[in-house]
Amino acid sequence: MTSTTPPATLDLALLHTLLDVPDHEDGRELVAAARAVSATLPQLVVSVAAREGVPLGSGSSDELARARARAVRYAAFRATAEAAAPHCRVVKGPSLARHYPQGVLRPVGDLDLVLPDQAELWAAAHALATEHGAEPHELTLVTGPDGRLHVLLTLAWPSPDPLVEQELRVELSTAAFYGDLGALPVRYALPGPQGLADLLSVAEERVERPFHAKDAVDVLMLLAAGELDDTDAVTAALDTLRLAPEGLELAALVHAVAPHPLLDALAGRLRPLAAQERARRAAVPARSEPAGIRARLDAGFPVWGMLLDTCVGRGPADRLELVDGPRSTLVHTPVGSFLLVAGELVDAADHAAALAFLDSGARA
């Protein structure tokens, strides 16, 4: 299905509606409402205001300048990752930003890259570490229903202004979607069309937080670009990746503030599929979590890595290696070694023993 109805224009009037700010309130109230939703959402509001000719002061001008500089750095990181890992795919971020009107800045947070396997993930991570000074920040390991061990690695760089903005972050993952690691499992494949991959990535955000104005604008930009014209393909992708409930909620949210026939049609197709998916998730029995890192991995529960050092070359160059220490399990990766843990609290003795174990291996 296609429609000749144009989507809503991305302007201050639309942002007033999305952020539930009355029209008579000035831009300061709109920016304040945006900041209450997300630390980066004011970037969108300020850039739209600038595009409409609203004069910018030093504060708003600097916020835009910092965001644009951040986007330039992410573009360099992306180019490095893609050169090292030829099948690397970006989702959200710059992929969605290309659909925004010229001069309008899609909020710049982090950069999400999906890799087909560990070899390409570690190639990208190693390139980012050696060429751009990236530091390993977070590591998550989980075995998916496909039996593969999936890796989610976050690399980070210090913020250029840590009092007002977060560090720069690149997330590298061998799985496209992690769900809730329970009723909604790991799903590793992205659909071929980039617009569908971006829409699904936006829908997946609902697993972690409620949808908000940025998500609605993303959908409207995909709509304007014609990426949602084939409602059958969009419906099938959301159903296949088990995101029909999230897709329905997202379509309904956007249609309520910016009505469009395609969104109405999409919601109609998704409604019965969303009901089926909710029933499927509700039927998944609760599982008890096993003790021990390897047992958790075998059972499909996540484990997390606490960085011990950033020594390159201790393990294989294209994959990670699990090693049993005297008190715990460690993992050597091409960018550093980590102590694997099952929760937020780490026993100090386990940490000390892991460091000593690493030191003894280095001396040997």
Secondary structure, DSSP 8 states (H G I E B T S, - for coil): ----S-----SHHHHHHHTT--TTS-HHHHHHHHHHH-SSHHHHHHHHHHHTT----HHHHHHHHHHHHHHHHHHHHHHHHHHH-TT-EEESHHHHHTTS-TT-------EEEE-SSHHHHHHHHHHHHHHH--EEEEEEEEE-TTS-EEEEEEEEE--SSTTTS--EEEEEESSSB-TTSSSS--B----SSHHHHHHHHHHHGGGTS---HHHHHHHHHHHHTTTTS-HHHHHHHHHHTT-HHHHHHHHHHHHHHS--HHHHHHHHHHHHHHHHHHHHHHTS------SSHHHHHHHT--EEEEEEE--TTSS-SSS-EEEE-SSSEEEEETTEEEEEESSS---HHHHHHHHHHHHHHHH-
